[in-house]
Amino acid sequence: MPRRLPEKTRNAPRRPRRFGSQSRFRPSRPFLQSRPVKENQEIEVLIDDIGSKGDGIAKLEGYLIFVPRSKIGERVRVKIRSVSEKFAVAERVA
């Protein structure tokens, strides 16, 4: 036979979960923030890192931009090809 909890704990009101200063979840950007780049826009970026597939990664206001065929430390002029929620893909402009 299953054990029952005492009556006072069974009907106790639950505390609501708090999402604020005490929460572990902290987004790096506000949720509905607009993307800093648009398709077909040309910008100059500095490659900060290399991705797992060998693409260069640039950051613009915390937004990732993947640039194929680039190396860390390069400053390149790119044209944005596609934009998604978390990142954009660009190509080098000759």
PDB file of N, CA, C and O in Angstrom:
ATOM      1  N   MET A   1       0.844  -1.167   0.000  1.00  0.00           N
ATOM      2  CA  MET A   1       0.000   0.000   0.000  1.00  0.00           C
ATOM      3  C   MET A   1       0.900   1.245   0.000  1.00  0.00           C
ATOM      4  O   MET A   1       1.835   1.327   0.797  1.00  0.00           O
ATOM      5  N   PRO A   2       0.621   2.230  -0.902  1.00  0.00           N
ATOM      6  CA  PRO A   2       1.480   3.419  -0.980  1.00  0.00           C
ATOM      7  C   PRO A   2       1.363   4.298   0.252  1.00  0.00           C
ATOM      8  O   PRO A   2       0.308   4.389   0.880  1.00  0.00           O
ATOM      9  N   ARG A   3       2.453   4.927   0.574  1.00  0.00           N
ATOM     10  CA  ARG A   3       2.482   5.817   1.722  1.00  0.00           C
ATOM     11  C   ARG A   3       1.882   7.157   1.343  1.00  0.00           C
ATOM     12  O   ARG A   3       2.142   7.656   0.248  1.00  0.00           O
ATOM     13  N   ARG A   4       1.094   7.745   2.209  1.00  0.00           N
ATOM     14  CA  ARG A   4       0.455   9.028   1.934  1.00  0.00           C
ATOM     15  C   ARG A   4       1.196  10.151   2.637  1.00  0.00           C
ATOM     16  O   ARG A   4       1.747   9.967   3.722  1.00  0.00           O
ATOM     17  N   LEU A   5       1.200  11.321   2.002  1.00  0.00           N
ATOM     18  CA  LEU A   5       1.827  12.483   2.610  1.00  0.00           C
ATOM     19  C   LEU A   5       0.921  13.045   3.700  1.00  0.00           C
ATOM     20  O   LEU A   5      -0.295  12.851   3.660  1.00  0.00           O
ATOM     21  N   PRO A   6       1.510  13.742   4.677  1.00  0.00           N
ATOM     22  CA  PRO A   6       0.678  14.376   5.692  1.00  0.00           C
ATOM     23  C   PRO A   6      -0.275  15.388   5.054  1.00  0.00           C
ATOM     24  O   PRO A   6       0.035  15.974   4.017  1.00  0.00           O
ATOM     25  N   GLU A   7      -1.397  15.582   5.663  1.00  0.00           N
ATOM     26  CA  GLU A   7      -2.465  16.435   5.127  1.00  0.00           C
ATOM     27  C   GLU A   7      -1.987  17.863   4.863  1.00  0.00           C
ATOM     28  O   GLU A   7      -2.351  18.439   3.837  1.00  0.00           O
ATOM     29  N   LYS A   8      -1.182  18.455   5.753  1.00  0.00           N
ATOM     30  CA  LYS A   8      -0.785  19.850   5.581  1.00  0.00           C
ATOM     31  C   LYS A   8       0.164  20.047   4.393  1.00  0.00           C
ATOM     32  O   LYS A   8       0.164  21.126   3.801  1.00  0.00           O
ATOM     33  N   THR A   9       0.966  19.053   4.028  1.00  0.00           N
ATOM     34  CA  THR A   9       1.836  19.221   2.855  1.00  0.00           C
ATOM     35  C   THR A   9       1.106  18.897   1.554  1.00  0.00           C
ATOM     36  O   THR A   9       1.497  19.383   0.493  1.00  0.00           O
ATOM     37  N   ARG A  10       0.077  18.101   1.617  1.00  0.00           N
ATOM     38  CA  ARG A  10      -0.663  17.729   0.414  1.00  0.00           C
ATOM     39  C   ARG A  10      -1.425  18.915  -0.178  1.00  0.00           C
ATOM     40  O   ARG A  10      -1.522  19.030  -1.400  1.00  0.00           O
ATOM     41  N   ASN A  11      -1.947  19.768   0.634  1.00  0.00           N
ATOM     42  CA  ASN A  11      -2.771  20.887   0.163  1.00  0.00           C
ATOM     43  C   ASN A  11      -2.056  22.233   0.268  1.00  0.00           C
ATOM     44  O   ASN A  11      -2.684  23.283   0.133  1.00  0.00           O
ATOM     45  N   ALA A  12      -0.761  22.205   0.504  1.00  0.00           N
ATOM     46  CA  ALA A  12      -0.012  23.457   0.643  1.00  0.00           C
ATOM     47  C   ALA A  12       0.075  24.161  -0.713  1.00  0.00           C
ATOM     48  O   ALA A  12       0.291  23.515  -1.738  1.00  0.00           O
ATOM     49  N   PRO A  13      -0.093  25.491  -0.716  1.00  0.00           N
ATOM     50  CA  PRO A  13       0.016  26.207  -1.996  1.00  0.00           C
ATOM     51  C   PRO A  13       1.456  26.190  -2.496  1.00  0.00           C
ATOM     52  O   PRO A  13       2.405  26.247  -1.715  1.00  0.00           O
ATOM     53  N   ARG A  14       1.593  26.110  -3.811  1.00  0.00           N
ATOM     54  CA  ARG A  14       2.924  26.097  -4.402  1.00  0.00           C
ATOM     55  C   ARG A  14       3.399  27.513  -4.648  1.00  0.00           C
ATOM     56  O   ARG A  14       2.611  28.400  -4.976  1.00  0.00           O
ATOM     57  N   ARG A  15       4.704  27.716  -4.484  1.00  0.00           N
ATOM     58  CA  ARG A  15       5.290  29.021  -4.793  1.00  0.00           C
ATOM     59  C   ARG A  15       5.462  29.130  -6.299  1.00  0.00           C
ATOM     60  O   ARG A  15       5.894  28.171  -6.938  1.00  0.00           O
ATOM     61  N   PRO A  16       5.137  30.268  -6.872  1.00  0.00           N
ATOM     62  CA  PRO A  16       5.338  30.405  -8.320  1.00  0.00           C
ATOM     63  C   PRO A  16       6.826  30.456  -8.652  1.00  0.00           C
ATOM     64  O   PRO A  16       7.641  30.949  -7.873  1.00  0.00           O
ATOM     65  N   ARG A  17       7.156  29.930  -9.838  1.00  0.00           N
ATOM     66  CA  ARG A  17       8.549  29.981 -10.264  1.00  0.00           C
ATOM     67  C   ARG A  17       8.909  31.408 -10.621  1.00  0.00           C
ATOM     68  O   ARG A  17       8.093  32.150 -11.169  1.00  0.00           O
ATOM     69  N   ARG A  18      10.137  31.785 -10.307  1.00  0.00           N
ATOM     70  CA  ARG A  18      10.567  33.160 -10.564  1.00  0.00           C
ATOM     71  C   ARG A  18      11.579  33.181 -11.683  1.00  0.00           C
ATOM     72  O   ARG A  18      12.566  32.446 -11.656  1.00  0.00           O
ATOM     73  N   PHE A  19      11.333  34.024 -12.664  1.00  0.00           N
ATOM     74  CA  PHE A  19      12.290  34.241 -13.729  1.00  0.00           C
ATOM     75  C   PHE A  19      12.720  35.684 -13.626  1.00  0.00           C
ATOM     76  O   PHE A  19      11.991  36.582 -14.047  1.00  0.00           O
ATOM     77  N   GLY A  20      13.846  35.910 -13.093  1.00  0.00           N
ATOM     78  CA  GLY A  20      14.327  37.269 -12.892  1.00  0.00           C
ATOM     79  C   GLY A  20      15.768  37.217 -12.462  1.00  0.00           C
ATOM     80  O   GLY A  20      16.587  36.507 -13.046  1.00  0.00           O
ATOM     81  N   SER A  21      16.060  37.966 -11.451  1.00  0.00           N
ATOM     82  CA  SER A  21      17.445  38.058 -11.014  1.00  0.00           C
ATOM     83  C   SER A  21      17.940  36.748 -10.404  1.00  0.00           C
ATOM     84  O   SER A  21      19.147  36.510 -10.354  1.00  0.00           O
ATOM     85  N   GLN A  22      17.020  35.894  -9.939  1.00  0.00           N
ATOM     86  CA  GLN A  22      17.433  34.655  -9.307  1.00  0.00           C
ATOM     87  C   GLN A  22      17.441  33.480 -10.279  1.00  0.00           C
ATOM     88  O   GLN A  22      17.764  32.358  -9.888  1.00  0.00           O
ATOM     89  N   SER A  23      17.100  33.716 -11.508  1.00  0.00           N
ATOM     90  CA  SER A  23      17.012  32.651 -12.486  1.00  0.00           C
ATOM     91  C   SER A  23      18.365  32.347 -13.107  1.00  0.00           C
ATOM     92  O   SER A  23      19.211  33.234 -13.218  1.00  0.00           O
ATOM     93  N   ARG A  24      18.577  31.102 -13.510  1.00  0.00           N
ATOM     94  CA  ARG A  24      19.792  30.725 -14.211  1.00  0.00           C
ATOM     95  C   ARG A  24      19.697  31.058 -15.689  1.00  0.00           C
ATOM     96  O   ARG A  24      20.723  31.196 -16.356  1.00  0.00           O
ATOM     97  N   PHE A  25      18.503  31.189 -16.206  1.00  0.00           N
ATOM     98  CA  PHE A  25      18.297  31.458 -17.625  1.00  0.00           C
ATOM     99  C   PHE A  25      18.446  32.942 -17.897  1.00  0.00           C
ATOM    100  O   PHE A  25      17.628  33.748 -17.454  1.00  0.00           O
ATOM    101  N   ARG A  26      19.492  33.299 -18.627  1.00  0.00           N
ATOM    102  CA  ARG A  26      19.721  34.695 -18.978  1.00  0.00           C
ATOM    103  C   ARG A  26      20.090  34.776 -20.448  1.00  0.00           C
ATOM    104  O   ARG A  26      21.208  34.423 -20.821  1.00  0.00           O
ATOM    105  N   PRO A  27      19.183  35.227 -21.279  1.00  0.00           N
ATOM    106  CA  PRO A  27      19.522  35.312 -22.696  1.00  0.00           C
ATOM    107  C   PRO A  27      20.583  36.366 -22.950  1.00  0.00           C
ATOM    108  O   PRO A  27      20.652  37.373 -22.245  1.00  0.00           O
ATOM    109  N   SER A  28      21.427  36.126 -23.980  1.00  0.00           N
ATOM    110  CA  SER A  28      22.486  37.077 -24.290  1.00  0.00           C
ATOM    111  C   SER A  28      21.927  38.318 -24.982  1.00  0.00           C
ATOM    112  O   SER A  28      22.518  39.396 -24.909  1.00  0.00           O
ATOM    113  N   ARG A  29      20.786  38.159 -25.653  1.00  0.00           N
ATOM    114  CA  ARG A  29      20.133  39.289 -26.325  1.00  0.00           C
ATOM    115  C   ARG A  29      18.655  39.259 -25.949  1.00  0.00           C
ATOM    116  O   ARG A  29      18.132  38.188 -25.640  1.00  0.00           O
ATOM    117  N   PRO A  30      17.975  40.380 -25.964  1.00  0.00           N
ATOM    118  CA  PRO A  30      16.534  40.352 -25.741  1.00  0.00           C
ATOM    119  C   PRO A  30      15.855  39.516 -26.816  1.00  0.00           C
ATOM    120  O   PRO A  30      16.358  39.431 -27.936  1.00  0.00           O
ATOM    121  N   PHE A  31      14.721  38.897 -26.496  1.00  0.00           N
ATOM    122  CA  PHE A  31      14.077  37.948 -27.379  1.00  0.00           C
ATOM    123  C   PHE A  31      13.685  38.514 -28.735  1.00  0.00           C
ATOM    124  O   PHE A  31      14.039  37.919 -29.752  1.00  0.00           O
ATOM    125  N   LEU A  32      12.998  39.593 -28.798  1.00  0.00           N
ATOM    126  CA  LEU A  32      12.483  40.090 -30.058  1.00  0.00           C
ATOM    127  C   LEU A  32      13.338  41.199 -30.642  1.00  0.00           C
ATOM    128  O   LEU A  32      12.823  42.110 -31.290  1.00  0.00           O
ATOM    129  N   GLN A  33      14.624  41.127 -30.419  1.00  0.00           N
ATOM    130  CA  GLN A  33      15.531  42.133 -30.953  1.00  0.00           C
ATOM    131  C   GLN A  33      15.693  41.912 -32.453  1.00  0.00           C
ATOM    132  O   GLN A  33      15.799  40.776 -32.915  1.00  0.00           O
ATOM    133  N   SER A  34      15.710  42.998 -33.202  1.00  0.00           N
ATOM    134  CA  SER A  34      15.876  42.868 -34.642  1.00  0.00           C
ATOM    135  C   SER A  34      17.302  42.432 -34.967  1.00  0.00           C
ATOM    136  O   SER A  34      18.231  42.691 -34.202  1.00  0.00           O
ATOM    137  N   ARG A  35      17.463  41.773 -36.098  1.00  0.00           N
ATOM    138  CA  ARG A  35      18.783  41.312 -36.516  1.00  0.00           C
ATOM    139  C   ARG A  35      19.595  42.499 -37.018  1.00  0.00           C
ATOM    140  O   ARG A  35      19.040  43.380 -37.675  1.00  0.00           O
ATOM    141  N   PRO A  36      20.895  42.548 -36.728  1.00  0.00           N
ATOM    142  CA  PRO A  36      21.702  43.711 -37.134  1.00  0.00           C
ATOM    143  C   PRO A  36      22.073  43.732 -38.614  1.00  0.00           C
ATOM    144  O   PRO A  36      22.639  44.718 -39.087  1.00  0.00           O
ATOM    145  N   VAL A  37      21.766  42.662 -39.359  1.00  0.00           N
ATOM    146  CA  VAL A  37      22.085  42.619 -40.793  1.00  0.00           C
ATOM    147  C   VAL A  37      20.852  42.239 -41.599  1.00  0.00           C
ATOM    148  O   VAL A  37      19.899  41.662 -41.075  1.00  0.00           O
ATOM    149  N   LYS A  38      20.890  42.573 -42.887  1.00  0.00           N
ATOM    150  CA  LYS A  38      19.801  42.222 -43.805  1.00  0.00           C
ATOM    151  C   LYS A  38      20.403  41.525 -45.012  1.00  0.00           C
ATOM    152  O   LYS A  38      21.595  41.667 -45.284  1.00  0.00           O
ATOM    153  N   GLU A  39      19.592  40.779 -45.730  1.00  0.00           N
ATOM    154  CA  GLU A  39      20.070  40.103 -46.936  1.00  0.00           C
ATOM    155  C   GLU A  39      20.548  41.118 -47.963  1.00  0.00           C
ATOM    156  O   GLU A  39      19.991  42.209 -48.084  1.00  0.00           O
ATOM    157  N   ASN A  40      21.587  40.742 -48.700  1.00  0.00           N
ATOM    158  CA  ASN A  40      22.218  41.552 -49.746  1.00  0.00           C
ATOM    159  C   ASN A  40      22.912  42.809 -49.217  1.00  0.00           C
ATOM    160  O   ASN A  40      23.291  43.675 -50.005  1.00  0.00           O
ATOM    161  N   GLN A  41      23.080  42.922 -47.925  1.00  0.00           N
ATOM    162  CA  GLN A  41      23.790  44.057 -47.343  1.00  0.00           C
ATOM    163  C   GLN A  41      25.293  43.771 -47.386  1.00  0.00           C
ATOM    164  O   GLN A  41      25.715  42.643 -47.131  1.00  0.00           O
ATOM    165  N   GLU A  42      26.094  44.775 -47.706  1.00  0.00           N
ATOM    166  CA  GLU A  42      27.545  44.625 -47.708  1.00  0.00           C
ATOM    167  C   GLU A  42      28.114  45.322 -46.477  1.00  0.00           C
ATOM    168  O   GLU A  42      27.820  46.488 -46.215  1.00  0.00           O
ATOM    169  N   ILE A  43      28.938  44.582 -45.723  1.00  0.00           N
ATOM    170  CA  ILE A  43      29.556  45.137 -44.518  1.00  0.00           C
ATOM    171  C   ILE A  43      30.993  44.639 -44.429  1.00  0.00           C
ATOM    172  O   ILE A  43      31.367  43.683 -45.109  1.00  0.00           O
ATOM    173  N   GLU A  44      31.786  45.279 -43.602  1.00  0.00           N
ATOM    174  CA  GLU A  44      33.151  44.839 -43.342  1.00  0.00           C
ATOM    175  C   GLU A  44      33.194  44.259 -41.938  1.00  0.00           C
ATOM    176  O   GLU A  44      32.743  44.892 -40.983  1.00  0.00           O
ATOM    177  N   VAL A  45      33.744  43.040 -41.813  1.00  0.00           N
ATOM    178  CA  VAL A  45      33.784  42.351 -40.521  1.00  0.00           C
ATOM    179  C   VAL A  45      35.187  41.839 -40.243  1.00  0.00           C
ATOM    180  O   VAL A  45      36.009  41.713 -41.150  1.00  0.00           O
ATOM    181  N   LEU A  46      35.445  41.547 -38.978  1.00  0.00           N
ATOM    182  CA  LEU A  46      36.705  40.960 -38.538  1.00  0.00           C
ATOM    183  C   LEU A  46      36.421  39.521 -38.124  1.00  0.00           C
ATOM    184  O   LEU A  46      35.543  39.279 -37.295  1.00  0.00           O
ATOM    185  N   ILE A  47      37.142  38.578 -38.684  1.00  0.00           N
ATOM    186  CA  ILE A  47      36.936  37.159 -38.370  1.00  0.00           C
ATOM    187  C   ILE A  47      37.545  36.867 -36.999  1.00  0.00           C
ATOM    188  O   ILE A  47      38.746  37.042 -36.792  1.00  0.00           O
ATOM    189  N   ASP A  48      36.698  36.417 -36.062  1.00  0.00           N
ATOM    190  CA  ASP A  48      37.118  36.158 -34.685  1.00  0.00           C
ATOM    191  C   ASP A  48      37.466  34.703 -34.413  1.00  0.00           C
ATOM    192  O   ASP A  48      38.314  34.410 -33.572  1.00  0.00           O
ATOM    193  N   ASP A  49      36.807  33.785 -35.131  1.00  0.00           N
ATOM    194  CA  ASP A  49      36.906  32.377 -34.784  1.00  0.00           C
ATOM    195  C   ASP A  49      36.691  31.534 -36.034  1.00  0.00           C
ATOM    196  O   ASP A  49      36.326  32.053 -37.089  1.00  0.00           O
ATOM    197  N   ILE A  50      36.921  30.228 -35.908  1.00  0.00           N
ATOM    198  CA  ILE A  50      36.676  29.284 -36.994  1.00  0.00           C
ATOM    199  C   ILE A  50      35.615  28.293 -36.516  1.00  0.00           C
ATOM    200  O   ILE A  50      35.698  27.770 -35.405  1.00  0.00           O
ATOM    201  N   GLY A  51      34.617  28.041 -37.367  1.00  0.00           N
ATOM    202  CA  GLY A  51      33.554  27.102 -37.037  1.00  0.00           C
ATOM    203  C   GLY A  51      33.989  25.658 -37.226  1.00  0.00           C
ATOM    204  O   GLY A  51      35.101  25.397 -37.685  1.00  0.00           O
ATOM    205  N   SER A  52      33.114  24.718 -36.875  1.00  0.00           N
ATOM    206  CA  SER A  52      33.438  23.297 -36.956  1.00  0.00           C
ATOM    207  C   SER A  52      33.625  22.824 -38.393  1.00  0.00           C
ATOM    208  O   SER A  52      34.312  21.828 -38.618  1.00  0.00           O
ATOM    209  N   LYS A  53      33.039  23.504 -39.364  1.00  0.00           N
ATOM    210  CA  LYS A  53      33.188  23.126 -40.771  1.00  0.00           C
ATOM    211  C   LYS A  53      34.256  23.949 -41.482  1.00  0.00           C
ATOM    212  O   LYS A  53      34.394  23.852 -42.701  1.00  0.00           O
ATOM    213  N   GLY A  54      35.014  24.757 -40.742  1.00  0.00           N
ATOM    214  CA  GLY A  54      36.105  25.514 -41.320  1.00  0.00           C
ATOM    215  C   GLY A  54      35.743  26.924 -41.758  1.00  0.00           C
ATOM    216  O   GLY A  54      36.603  27.649 -42.256  1.00  0.00           O
ATOM    217  N   ASP A  55      34.499  27.325 -41.586  1.00  0.00           N
ATOM    218  CA  ASP A  55      34.092  28.678 -41.950  1.00  0.00           C
ATOM    219  C   ASP A  55      34.567  29.673 -40.898  1.00  0.00           C
ATOM    220  O   ASP A  55      34.637  29.350 -39.712  1.00  0.00           O
ATOM    221  N   GLY A  56      34.890  30.879 -41.341  1.00  0.00           N
ATOM    222  CA  GLY A  56      35.235  31.933 -40.406  1.00  0.00           C
ATOM    223  C   GLY A  56      33.978  32.461 -39.731  1.00  0.00           C
ATOM    224  O   GLY A  56      32.910  32.485 -40.343  1.00  0.00           O
ATOM    225  N   ILE A  57      34.094  32.881 -38.484  1.00  0.00           N
ATOM    226  CA  ILE A  57      32.958  33.407 -37.730  1.00  0.00           C
ATOM    227  C   ILE A  57      33.264  34.838 -37.313  1.00  0.00           C
ATOM    228  O   ILE A  57      34.285  35.110 -36.681  1.00  0.00           O
ATOM    229  N   ALA A  58      32.374  35.740 -37.671  1.00  0.00           N
ATOM    230  CA  ALA A  58      32.467  37.128 -37.231  1.00  0.00           C
ATOM    231  C   ALA A  58      31.272  37.404 -36.338  1.00  0.00           C
ATOM    232  O   ALA A  58      30.219  36.785 -36.493  1.00  0.00           O
ATOM    233  N   LYS A  59      31.432  38.331 -35.404  1.00  0.00           N
ATOM    234  CA  LYS A  59      30.322  38.695 -34.510  1.00  0.00           C
ATOM    235  C   LYS A  59      30.018  40.169 -34.681  1.00  0.00           C
ATOM    236  O   LYS A  59      30.918  41.008 -34.710  1.00  0.00           O
ATOM    237  N   LEU A  60      28.741  40.467 -34.793  1.00  0.00           N
ATOM    238  CA  LEU A  60      28.279  41.836 -34.913  1.00  0.00           C
ATOM    239  C   LEU A  60      27.144  42.010 -33.915  1.00  0.00           C
ATOM    240  O   LEU A  60      26.051  41.483 -34.126  1.00  0.00           O
ATOM    241  N   GLU A  61      27.389  42.747 -32.821  1.00  0.00           N
ATOM    242  CA  GLU A  61      26.422  42.945 -31.742  1.00  0.00           C
ATOM    243  C   GLU A  61      25.947  41.614 -31.169  1.00  0.00           C
ATOM    244  O   GLU A  61      24.772  41.466 -30.834  1.00  0.00           O
ATOM    245  N   GLY A  62      26.860  40.641 -31.054  1.00  0.00           N
ATOM    246  CA  GLY A  62      26.517  39.329 -30.510  1.00  0.00           C
ATOM    247  C   GLY A  62      25.868  38.396 -31.512  1.00  0.00           C
ATOM    248  O   GLY A  62      25.535  37.263 -31.163  1.00  0.00           O
ATOM    249  N   TYR A  63      25.678  38.832 -32.737  1.00  0.00           N
ATOM    250  CA  TYR A  63      25.041  38.050 -33.798  1.00  0.00           C
ATOM    251  C   TYR A  63      26.142  37.399 -34.634  1.00  0.00           C
ATOM    252  O   TYR A  63      27.097  38.076 -35.015  1.00  0.00           O
ATOM    253  N   LEU A  64      26.030  36.107 -34.925  1.00  0.00           N
ATOM    254  CA  LEU A  64      27.065  35.381 -35.639  1.00  0.00           C
ATOM    255  C   LEU A  64      26.904  35.516 -37.143  1.00  0.00           C
ATOM    256  O   LEU A  64      25.793  35.456 -37.669  1.00  0.00           O
ATOM    257  N   ILE A  65      28.026  35.699 -37.829  1.00  0.00           N
ATOM    258  CA  ILE A  65      28.044  35.745 -39.289  1.00  0.00           C
ATOM    259  C   ILE A  65      29.108  34.754 -39.752  1.00  0.00           C
ATOM    260  O   ILE A  65      30.283  34.904 -39.417  1.00  0.00           O
ATOM    261  N   PHE A  66      28.701  33.741 -40.523  1.00  0.00           N
ATOM    262  CA  PHE A  66      29.610  32.732 -41.043  1.00  0.00           C
ATOM    263  C   PHE A  66      30.114  33.167 -42.412  1.00  0.00           C
ATOM    264  O   PHE A  66      29.332  33.519 -43.295  1.00  0.00           O
ATOM    265  N   VAL A  67      31.441  33.135 -42.572  1.00  0.00           N
ATOM    266  CA  VAL A  67      32.070  33.549 -43.824  1.00  0.00           C
ATOM    267  C   VAL A  67      32.986  32.416 -44.298  1.00  0.00           C
ATOM    268  O   VAL A  67      34.024  32.176 -43.680  1.00  0.00           O
ATOM    269  N   PRO A  68      32.623  31.711 -45.387  1.00  0.00           N
ATOM    270  CA  PRO A  68      33.483  30.632 -45.887  1.00  0.00           C
ATOM    271  C   PRO A  68      34.811  31.167 -46.424  1.00  0.00           C
ATOM    272  O   PRO A  68      34.907  32.321 -46.840  1.00  0.00           O
ATOM    273  N   ARG A  69      35.825  30.315 -46.408  1.00  0.00           N
ATOM    274  CA  ARG A  69      37.157  30.618 -46.944  1.00  0.00           C
ATOM    275  C   ARG A  69      37.779  31.863 -46.317  1.00  0.00           C
ATOM    276  O   ARG A  69      38.265  32.742 -47.029  1.00  0.00           O
ATOM    277  N   SER A  70      37.764  31.939 -45.013  1.00  0.00           N
ATOM    278  CA  SER A  70      38.397  33.065 -44.326  1.00  0.00           C
ATOM    279  C   SER A  70      39.179  32.554 -43.118  1.00  0.00           C
ATOM    280  O   SER A  70      38.910  31.468 -42.605  1.00  0.00           O
ATOM    281  N   LYS A  71      40.144  33.347 -42.674  1.00  0.00           N
ATOM    282  CA  LYS A  71      41.023  32.959 -41.572  1.00  0.00           C
ATOM    283  C   LYS A  71      40.852  33.915 -40.398  1.00  0.00           C
ATOM    284  O   LYS A  71      40.373  35.038 -40.556  1.00  0.00           O
ATOM    285  N   ILE A  72      41.250  33.452 -39.225  1.00  0.00           N
ATOM    286  CA  ILE A  72      41.170  34.276 -38.020  1.00  0.00           C
ATOM    287  C   ILE A  72      42.052  35.507 -38.191  1.00  0.00           C
ATOM    288  O   ILE A  72      43.186  35.405 -38.661  1.00  0.00           O
ATOM    289  N   GLY A  73      41.533  36.660 -37.812  1.00  0.00           N
ATOM    290  CA  GLY A  73      42.284  37.902 -37.872  1.00  0.00           C
ATOM    291  C   GLY A  73      42.092  38.686 -39.159  1.00  0.00           C
ATOM    292  O   GLY A  73      42.513  39.839 -39.239  1.00  0.00           O
ATOM    293  N   GLU A  74      41.474  38.097 -40.156  1.00  0.00           N
ATOM    294  CA  GLU A  74      41.248  38.810 -41.414  1.00  0.00           C
ATOM    295  C   GLU A  74      40.125  39.830 -41.270  1.00  0.00           C
ATOM    296  O   GLU A  74      39.132  39.582 -40.585  1.00  0.00           O
ATOM    297  N   ARG A  75      40.288  40.959 -41.911  1.00  0.00           N
ATOM    298  CA  ARG A  75      39.208  41.943 -42.010  1.00  0.00           C
ATOM    299  C   ARG A  75      38.727  41.856 -43.456  1.00  0.00           C
ATOM    300  O   ARG A  75      39.455  42.203 -44.387  1.00  0.00           O
ATOM    301  N   VAL A  76      37.483  41.384 -43.633  1.00  0.00           N
ATOM    302  CA  VAL A  76      36.969  41.133 -44.985  1.00  0.00           C
ATOM    303  C   VAL A  76      35.666  41.892 -45.217  1.00  0.00           C
ATOM    304  O   VAL A  76      34.897  42.157 -44.293  1.00  0.00           O
ATOM    305  N   ARG A  77      35.451  42.228 -46.476  1.00  0.00           N
ATOM    306  CA  ARG A  77      34.186  42.840 -46.893  1.00  0.00           C
ATOM    307  C   ARG A  77      33.301  41.702 -47.388  1.00  0.00           C
ATOM    308  O   ARG A  77      33.700  40.937 -48.266  1.00  0.00           O
ATOM    309  N   VAL A  78      32.095  41.590 -46.823  1.00  0.00           N
ATOM    310  CA  VAL A  78      31.202  40.476 -47.144  1.00  0.00           C
ATOM    311  C   VAL A  78      29.830  40.978 -47.587  1.00  0.00           C
ATOM    312  O   VAL A  78      29.425  42.102 -47.293  1.00  0.00           O
ATOM    313  N   LYS A  79      29.134  40.100 -48.303  1.00  0.00           N
ATOM    314  CA  LYS A  79      27.751  40.357 -48.698  1.00  0.00           C
ATOM    315  C   LYS A  79      26.898  39.274 -48.044  1.00  0.00           C
ATOM    316  O   LYS A  79      27.159  38.083 -48.217  1.00  0.00           O
ATOM    317  N   ILE A  80      25.887  39.685 -47.299  1.00  0.00           N
ATOM    318  CA  ILE A  80      25.038  38.756 -46.561  1.00  0.00           C
ATOM    319  C   ILE A  80      24.153  38.004 -47.558  1.00  0.00           C
ATOM    320  O   ILE A  80      23.437  38.622 -48.346  1.00  0.00           O
ATOM    321  N   ARG A  81      24.203  36.669 -47.520  1.00  0.00           N
ATOM    322  CA  ARG A  81      23.405  35.838 -48.426  1.00  0.00           C
ATOM    323  C   ARG A  81      22.106  35.363 -47.786  1.00  0.00           C
ATOM    324  O   ARG A  81      21.054  35.415 -48.424  1.00  0.00           O
ATOM    325  N   SER A  82      22.159  34.904 -46.543  1.00  0.00           N
ATOM    326  CA  SER A  82      20.934  34.453 -45.870  1.00  0.00           C
ATOM    327  C   SER A  82      20.986  34.846 -44.401  1.00  0.00           C
ATOM    328  O   SER A  82      22.051  34.880 -43.785  1.00  0.00           O
ATOM    329  N   VAL A  83      19.824  35.139 -43.862  1.00  0.00           N
ATOM    330  CA  VAL A  83      19.702  35.581 -42.469  1.00  0.00           C
ATOM    331  C   VAL A  83      18.709  34.664 -41.769  1.00  0.00           C
ATOM    332  O   VAL A  83      17.611  34.427 -42.273  1.00  0.00           O
ATOM    333  N   SER A  84      19.097  34.148 -40.601  1.00  0.00           N
ATOM    334  CA  SER A  84      18.177  33.344 -39.797  1.00  0.00           C
ATOM    335  C   SER A  84      18.060  33.951 -38.406  1.00  0.00           C
ATOM    336  O   SER A  84      18.577  35.039 -38.150  1.00  0.00           O
ATOM    337  N   GLU A  85      17.393  33.259 -37.530  1.00  0.00           N
ATOM    338  CA  GLU A  85      17.135  33.776 -36.182  1.00  0.00           C
ATOM    339  C   GLU A  85      18.420  34.029 -35.397  1.00  0.00           C
ATOM    340  O   GLU A  85      18.545  35.049 -34.719  1.00  0.00           O
ATOM    341  N   LYS A  86      19.380  33.095 -35.489  1.00  0.00           N
ATOM    342  CA  LYS A  86      20.572  33.181 -34.650  1.00  0.00           C
ATOM    343  C   LYS A  86      21.856  33.498 -35.404  1.00  0.00           C
ATOM    344  O   LYS A  86      22.850  33.874 -34.784  1.00  0.00           O
ATOM    345  N   PHE A  87      21.861  33.356 -36.722  1.00  0.00           N
ATOM    346  CA  PHE A  87      23.096  33.581 -37.464  1.00  0.00           C
ATOM    347  C   PHE A  87      22.786  33.972 -38.903  1.00  0.00           C
ATOM    348  O   PHE A  87      21.657  33.845 -39.377  1.00  0.00           O
ATOM    349  N   ALA A  88      23.827  34.454 -39.581  1.00  0.00           N
ATOM    350  CA  ALA A  88      23.733  34.802 -40.996  1.00  0.00           C
ATOM    351  C   ALA A  88      24.889  34.131 -41.735  1.00  0.00           C
ATOM    352  O   ALA A  88      25.927  33.828 -41.148  1.00  0.00           O
ATOM    353  N   VAL A  89      24.687  33.903 -43.038  1.00  0.00           N
ATOM    354  CA  VAL A  89      25.736  33.341 -43.883  1.00  0.00           C
ATOM    355  C   VAL A  89      26.080  34.403 -44.917  1.00  0.00           C
ATOM    356  O   VAL A  89      25.194  34.989 -45.538  1.00  0.00           O
ATOM    357  N   ALA A  90      27.379  34.645 -45.097  1.00  0.00           N
ATOM    358  CA  ALA A  90      27.833  35.672 -46.010  1.00  0.00           C
ATOM    359  C   ALA A  90      28.867  35.106 -46.963  1.00  0.00           C
ATOM    360  O   ALA A  90      29.398  34.017 -46.745  1.00  0.00           O
ATOM    361  N   GLU A  91      29.150  35.856 -48.028  1.00  0.00           N
ATOM    362  CA  GLU A  91      30.237  35.479 -48.929  1.00  0.00           C
ATOM    363  C   GLU A  91      31.159  36.677 -49.116  1.00  0.00           C
ATOM    364  O   GLU A  91      30.733  37.828 -49.021  1.00  0.00           O
ATOM    365  N   ARG A  92      32.408  36.391 -49.380  1.00  0.00           N
ATOM    366  CA  ARG A  92      33.391  37.461 -49.555  1.00  0.00           C
ATOM    367  C   ARG A  92      33.116  38.238 -50.835  1.00  0.00           C
ATOM    368  O   ARG A  92      32.691  37.669 -51.840  1.00  0.00           O
ATOM    369  N   VAL A  93      33.361  39.537 -50.786  1.00  0.00           N
ATOM    370  CA  VAL A  93      33.244  40.383 -51.970  1.00  0.00           C
ATOM    371  C   VAL A  93      34.662  40.614 -52.470  1.00  0.00           C
ATOM    372  O   VAL A  93      35.548  41.002 -51.708  1.00  0.00           O
ATOM    373  N   ALA A  94      34.864  40.368 -53.762  1.00  0.00           N
ATOM    374  CA  ALA A  94      36.211  40.493 -54.327  1.00  0.00           C
ATOM    375  C   ALA A  94      36.680  41.922 -54.383  1.00  0.00           C
ATOM    376  O   ALA A  94      37.794  42.189 -54.833  1.00  0.00           O
TER     377      ALA A  94
END
